[in-house]
Amino acid sequence: MKHTDGPWEIPGANLFRIVAPSAPHQNKPAGLCPPYPWAVIADVDPDSLGGEQAAANARLIAAAPDSLSALTALEAQVRPYSL
């Protein structure tokens, strides 16, 4: 499985963008804006869901690397007991 290493975070007041601050930005942004110092993982559109649900989705996405880590550790512990 390949993905951008965590941690993933929601930067500052932008509740709808998830970034990986320790990973470099892979693509040049369009327009005149400067390159981001981090990799943008996702943008959640608050207009399509409503602000509260979009912010909750962003938090869930940002937690993905930690969730994967926890599930991988759990799998290693229960594997000896599987049939």
ABEGO torsion letter per residue (X at the ends): XBBBBOBBBBBEABAABBBBAABBBABBBBEABBBBABBBABBBBAAAAEAAAAAAAAAAAAAAAAAAAAAAAAAAAAAAABX
